[in-house]
Amino acid sequence: MKEFEAEITDLSHDGKGVARIDGKAVFVSGALLGEQVRLRIRKRHRNFDEAEVAELLTRSPHRVEPKCRHFGQCGGCSLQHLDAEAQIAVKQRALADNFARIGKVEPQSWLPPLTDEAWGYRRKGRLSVRAVAKKGRVLVGFREESNPRFVADIDQCEVVHPALGPKIGLLAELIGTMDAAADIAQIEFAAGDDTVALVFRHLQPLSERDRAALVGFGQRHGFAIYLQPGGISSVHPLWPEQPRLAFRIPAGADAGDVELEFQPLDFVQVNAGMNRRMLARALELLDPQPADRVLDLFCGLGNFTLPLARRVAEVAGVEGEHGLVARAADNAARNGIANARFHVANLFEDQRGAEWARQPWDKLLLDPPRAGADKVLDYLPHKATQRIVYVSCHPASLARDAGILVHRHGFRLVSAGVMDMFPHTAHVESIALFER
């Protein structure tokens, strides 16, 4: 492939350096803003090209040595070569750019970025599995950075929960000895405070020998082992008979903790330490008062709902997945919380006729998926709602929805900031406060 010299003038949304050659954008893996590089084109497209660094001609002052020896091959991280302070600055700039470009809004003040432990933080994820005949072994890991069709050849991961991260290679060895080595497609992992669960997705029934091998692995390394022979509803424990996944979150110094039980494929925030910091900031911004009635949309297991319930008169959580709503209600009962109600509703469809949507709420908390909450904002918030806290995993949808709240509903964007939920990646998690 051809090589070119170029200056990196920006970083893309996925952490690649951006250069221009004859006016055409080139996304360069491993390059940082301000660097001069000799790049090698590896894939051409009509409107842009993809490239890799062939030679680093000038080095960014923010470049650091990646901690993981698989960085650059594994696609799980994209920014390990950028120092922590610069990573946060990139994310803050992305949020500000989206507010200005998409929402045509600007916060009155910027919140200080939230950060936590940068290594071993990932308590939830999916590892791909591939039996590779040419290598004569099984690969377990994330997808390759240069070609997502392939599984990266790794033996450890620096960002995965420390009970599992150093043992990726052992997992690969285990599967390589099984009769079903070619039939295991993926392994989901989920860590509670005391238990790490592994869910093996297998395309064919497992032999007794394979089941015994999995049980033995779980016993030796302290993992709960689940099997998934079909869809999500087919997930069931293999060992022990009744594993328990749970984590505790603070409801505030004067309100005690809340413990949430969950199933291994349930959505939980990936970063446990950041989740606690995010929850504290959300409570601070929402400023819940004893007489408040609060509506929590996209509530999941009750991550925000139940700590809020300890501080307000009433809270209602709304979520589209039946299983999560059932477990949120169970968690409320288990924690002795009687002032939280939960509703199942698809929030991407019009719910204005629902009983919970017609009621006046003093405050609103939103934590939507990447698509955002614009469908909800067609009929909410009511005039009684004076304060909204919006937790976002995608800056573009937050910016769009901020524009709706400000320009259509008359709110002010009081403050906003980023939260480093996924260190060493370009993923931007953020939080914003709106007031009337």
Disulfide bonds with the S-S distance in Angstrom:
none
